[in-house]
Amino acid sequence: MDEIFDKIFIERLKELIEESNSTYEIIAEGLGYKAKSTVFKYAHGQTLKIGPSGIAKIAHYFQVSPSWLAGFTDDKYYNVIKKDDKNKK
């Protein structure tokens, strides 16, 4: 990602973490990461080597659009079917 998208990703990931009221440990476990430090490093810009599959994984966990998380749209739920919506059909 380039620098502007890196900043947007970091800001939006921090926002999601704060809104979730979860710990880095719980989020890391939910994402299947072995260490909470992985999520911490992403959220603090210490690791920016996250590819499309990593962004998609995080977006799916938080039920937001990968395009929004990566900074390509301002629509947080662009093309997202929430888990609750799936059960209503």
N, C-alpha and C positions, 0 to 999 in steps of 0.2 A: 504494500500500500504506500501511497505517497504521504508526505508529511501532513497535509491538511486532513486527509482521511484517517491517519493515525490519531490525530488529536480528537477528531469526532468520535472514533471508536472508543478511545479511552474515556472521554466524557460520558458517552452513552452507557458504557459498561459500568462505570461508577454509579450512574443514575439507577441502573437496573439493580445493582447490588444493594444500594441504599434503600430503594423501594421494597426490596424483597425481605428486608429485616433478617436476612440469613447471615451466617458466618461464612468466611472464605472456605472453611473446612466442609461445611454442608454443601455449598455450591460445587466445590471441587469433587466431592463424592458423587453428587448428582450428575456431574458431567463425565464421571469415570476417570478423573485425573487422580494420580497417586498422591500428589502433594497439593496442599492448599496454596503453596507458594506460586504455583502456576497461575492461578486466578489472580492472586495478588500482583504478580509481575505484569500480567496483561492490563490490569486496572491502573497501574502506576507507570505504565510506559517503559518498564524495564525490559520487556520482551515484546517486540513488535513482529516477530516472525510467526504470524498466525495466517494461515491460508484460508481459502474459501470454505473448506470443510470444517475448520475450527470455528469460523464465524457462524456457519450454519448450525453447528452443534450448540453453541452458546445461545443463539437466537431461539432455537427450538426449546431449550431448557427454560428460557424466560418467556416463551410464547410471544415473541416479537418478530418482526421482519428482519431477515438477514441483510436486506438492502438498506433498511433503516440503521441497523447496528453498524454497518460498514460506511454509512454516510452518503449513500446514493439517493435517498429519499427522506423527506421529513415526515412521511406517514409511518408512524411506529408499527402499525398493524397491516401494512401493505401486503396483500395476498396471504394473510395468516388465518388459518382456521384454528380457533382456540379449542383446547381439549373439551371444554364444556359444550361447545357448539357441535362437536362430533357426536356427542351422546344424545342430542336432541332430535336427530334424524331417525 
